[in-house]
């Protein structure tokens, strides 16, 4: 994951993982969510996803969910992860507003 800590920018994959984990999901369900929400534009391999899940867990942005007794480990976004996703959404809104203003597409 190459999130830009200085500017607060998240990679698209990180942002979608955080969005996916607003509900408890296991890894395969996260991959399906991302593929569905992006119309197949983003498709994650297992290695990429599980590396990202480990990194996000290390940052405290997601945590294991449930009692862990199931076959598949589920994750859920934490308050810190929600704050990071909200910050990214605000950054993206600002980017879109600036671009639209410059291009004369819509009113900000």
Phi and psi restraints in degrees (value plus and minus 20) as a CYANA .aco file:
   2 UNK   PHI    -134.0   -94.0
   2 UNK   PSI      34.9    74.9
   3 UNK   PHI     -90.0   -50.0
   3 UNK   PSI     122.2   162.2
   4 UNK   PHI    -110.8   -70.8
   4 UNK   PSI      79.6   119.6
   5 UNK   PHI     -84.1   -44.1
   5 UNK   PSI     -58.5   -18.5
   6 UNK   PHI     -83.0   -43.0
   6 UNK   PSI     -68.1   -28.1
   7 UNK   PHI    -110.1   -70.1
   7 UNK   PSI     -34.1     5.9
   8 UNK   PHI      65.8   105.8
   8 UNK   PSI     -20.5    19.5
   9 UNK   PHI     -90.4   -50.4
   9 UNK   PSI     115.6   155.6
  10 UNK   PHI    -122.2   -82.2
  10 UNK   PSI     134.3   174.3
  11 UNK   PHI     -89.8   -49.8
  11 UNK   PSI     139.5   179.5
  12 UNK   PHI     -81.6   -41.6
  12 UNK   PSI     -60.6   -20.6
  13 UNK   PHI     -82.1   -42.1
  13 UNK   PSI     -66.1   -26.1
  14 UNK   PHI     -79.3   -39.3
  14 UNK   PSI     -65.9   -25.9
  15 UNK   PHI     -80.0   -40.0
  15 UNK   PSI     -65.6   -25.6
  16 UNK   PHI     -86.3   -46.3
  16 UNK   PSI     -56.2   -16.2
  17 UNK   PHI     -82.8   -42.8
  17 UNK   PSI     -64.7   -24.7
  18 UNK   PHI     -82.2   -42.2
  18 UNK   PSI     -60.4   -20.4
  19 UNK   PHI     -83.1   -43.1
  19 UNK   PSI     -63.0   -23.0
  20 UNK   PHI     -80.4   -40.4
  20 UNK   PSI     -53.3   -13.3
  21 UNK   PHI    -112.1   -72.1
  21 UNK   PSI      -1.4    38.6
  22 UNK   PHI     -91.6   -51.6
  22 UNK   PSI     -33.4     6.6
  23 UNK   PHI    -147.2  -107.2
  23 UNK   PSI     126.9   166.9
  24 UNK   PHI     -79.3   -39.3
  24 UNK   PSI     110.2   150.2
  25 UNK   PHI    -166.6  -126.6
  25 UNK   PSI     130.8   170.8
  26 UNK   PHI    -111.6   -71.6
  26 UNK   PSI     150.6   190.6
  27 UNK   PHI     -73.8   -33.8
  27 UNK   PSI     -67.7   -27.7
  28 UNK   PHI     -83.6   -43.6
  28 UNK   PSI     -58.2   -18.2
  29 UNK   PHI     -85.7   -45.7
  29 UNK   PSI     -54.0   -14.0
  30 UNK   PHI     -84.7   -44.7
  30 UNK   PSI     -65.2   -25.2
  31 UNK   PHI     -79.4   -39.4
  31 UNK   PSI     -63.4   -23.4
  32 UNK   PHI     -84.4   -44.4
  32 UNK   PSI     -63.5   -23.5
  33 UNK   PHI     -77.3   -37.3
  33 UNK   PSI     -68.9   -28.9
  34 UNK   PHI     -84.9   -44.9
  34 UNK   PSI     -63.6   -23.6
  35 UNK   PHI     -83.0   -43.0
  35 UNK   PSI     -62.0   -22.0
  36 UNK   PHI     -86.6   -46.6
  36 UNK   PSI     -68.1   -28.1
  37 UNK   PHI     -88.4   -48.4
  37 UNK   PSI     -44.1    -4.1
  38 UNK   PHI    -121.6   -81.6
  38 UNK   PSI     -11.4    28.6
  39 UNK   PHI      40.7    80.7
  39 UNK   PSI       9.9    49.9
  40 UNK   PHI      65.6   105.6
  40 UNK   PSI     -21.6    18.4
  41 UNK   PHI     -84.3   -44.3
  41 UNK   PSI     -57.9   -17.9
  42 UNK   PHI    -129.7   -89.7
  42 UNK   PSI     108.6   148.6
  43 UNK   PHI    -158.0  -118.0
  43 UNK   PSI      93.8   133.8
  44 UNK   PHI    -112.9   -72.9
  44 UNK   PSI     121.0   161.0
  45 UNK   PHI    -102.8   -62.8
  45 UNK   PSI     140.7   180.7
  46 UNK   PHI     -79.9   -39.9
  46 UNK   PSI     -62.3   -22.3
  47 UNK   PHI     -82.3   -42.3
  47 UNK   PSI     -63.0   -23.0
  48 UNK   PHI     -83.5   -43.5
  48 UNK   PSI     -66.5   -26.5
  49 UNK   PHI     -83.2   -43.2
  49 UNK   PSI     -69.8   -29.8
  50 UNK   PHI     -89.7   -49.7
  50 UNK   PSI     -50.7   -10.7
  51 UNK   PHI     -83.6   -43.6
  51 UNK   PSI     -63.2   -23.2
  52 UNK   PHI     -85.8   -45.8
  52 UNK   PSI     -62.8   -22.8
  53 UNK   PHI     -80.2   -40.2
  53 UNK   PSI     -61.9   -21.9
  54 UNK   PHI     -83.6   -43.6
  54 UNK   PSI     -63.1   -23.1
  55 UNK   PHI     -84.8   -44.8
  55 UNK   PSI     -62.4   -22.4
  56 UNK   PHI     -87.3   -47.3
  56 UNK   PSI     -54.8   -14.8
  57 UNK   PHI     -86.9   -46.9
  57 UNK   PSI     -59.7   -19.7
  58 UNK   PHI     -82.6   -42.6
  58 UNK   PSI     -52.4   -12.4
  59 UNK   PHI     -99.5   -59.5
  59 UNK   PSI     -30.4     9.6
  60 UNK   PHI      60.4   100.4
  60 UNK   PSI      -1.6    38.4
  61 UNK   PHI    -110.3   -70.3
  61 UNK   PSI     -40.2    -0.2
  62 UNK   PHI    -157.7  -117.7
  62 UNK   PSI     140.7   180.7
  63 UNK   PHI    -166.0  -126.0
  63 UNK   PSI     137.7   177.7
  64 UNK   PHI     -79.9   -39.9
  64 UNK   PSI     127.9   167.9
  65 UNK   PHI    -142.4  -102.4
  65 UNK   PSI     123.6   163.6
  66 UNK   PHI      67.5   107.5
  66 UNK   PSI    -190.6  -150.6
  67 UNK   PHI    -110.1   -70.1
  67 UNK   PSI     -22.4    17.6
  68 UNK   PHI      55.0    95.0
  68 UNK   PSI     -11.7    28.3
  69 UNK   PHI    -101.6   -61.6
  69 UNK   PSI     -35.5     4.5
  70 UNK   PHI     -94.7   -54.7
  70 UNK   PSI     148.7   188.7
  71 UNK   PHI     -90.5   -50.5
  71 UNK   PSI     -52.7   -12.7
  72 UNK   PHI    -130.0   -90.0
  72 UNK   PSI     110.0   150.0
  73 UNK   PHI     -96.3   -56.3
  73 UNK   PSI     105.9   145.9
  74 UNK   PHI    -124.2   -84.2
  74 UNK   PSI     133.9   173.9
  75 UNK   PHI    -148.4  -108.4
  75 UNK   PSI     139.2   179.2
  76 UNK   PHI    -164.8  -124.8
  76 UNK   PSI     123.7   163.7
  77 UNK   PHI     -85.1   -45.1
  77 UNK   PSI     126.2   166.2
  78 UNK   PHI    -118.8   -78.8
  78 UNK   PSI     150.3   190.3
  79 UNK   PHI     -77.3   -37.3
  79 UNK   PSI     -56.7   -16.7
  80 UNK   PHI     -86.3   -46.3
  80 UNK   PSI     -57.7   -17.7
  81 UNK   PHI     -88.0   -48.0
  81 UNK   PSI     -59.2   -19.2
  82 UNK   PHI     -83.0   -43.0
  82 UNK   PSI     -62.1   -22.1
  83 UNK   PHI     -82.4   -42.4
  83 UNK   PSI     -60.8   -20.8
  84 UNK   PHI     -84.3   -44.3
  84 UNK   PSI     -61.3   -21.3
  85 UNK   PHI     -87.0   -47.0
  85 UNK   PSI     -60.3   -20.3
  86 UNK   PHI     -85.1   -45.1
  86 UNK   PSI     -59.9   -19.9
  87 UNK   PHI     -83.2   -43.2
  87 UNK   PSI     -61.2   -21.2
  88 UNK   PHI     -85.6   -45.6
  88 UNK   PSI     -60.4   -20.4
  89 UNK   PHI     -81.1   -41.1
  89 UNK   PSI     -62.9   -22.9
  90 UNK   PHI     -83.7   -43.7
  90 UNK   PSI     -59.6   -19.6
  91 UNK   PHI     -82.8   -42.8
  91 UNK   PSI     -64.6   -24.6
  92 UNK   PHI     -86.0   -46.0
  92 UNK   PSI     -58.6   -18.6
  93 UNK   PHI     -81.0   -41.0
  93 UNK   PSI     -64.5   -24.5
  94 UNK   PHI     -81.6   -41.6
  94 UNK   PSI     -62.3   -22.3
  95 UNK   PHI     -81.4   -41.4
  95 UNK   PSI     -67.5   -27.5
  96 UNK   PHI     -84.5   -44.5
  96 UNK   PSI     -61.2   -21.2
  97 UNK   PHI     -83.6   -43.6
  97 UNK   PSI     -63.3   -23.3
  98 UNK   PHI     -83.0   -43.0
  98 UNK   PSI     -66.7   -26.7
  99 UNK   PHI     -83.0   -43.0
  99 UNK   PSI     -63.9   -23.9
 100 UNK   PHI     -83.8   -43.8
 100 UNK   PSI     -59.4   -19.4
 101 UNK   PHI     -83.6   -43.6
 101 UNK   PSI     -66.6   -26.6
 102 UNK   PHI     -83.6   -43.6
 102 UNK   PSI     -61.2   -21.2
 103 UNK   PHI    -103.6   -63.6
 103 UNK   PSI     -29.6    10.4
 104 UNK   PHI      48.5    88.5
 104 UNK   PSI      12.5    52.5
 105 UNK   PHI    -104.0   -64.0
 105 UNK   PSI     -65.3   -25.3
 106 UNK   PHI    -172.3  -132.3
 106 UNK   PSI     146.8   186.8
 107 UNK   PHI     -99.3   -59.3
 107 UNK   PSI     119.2   159.2
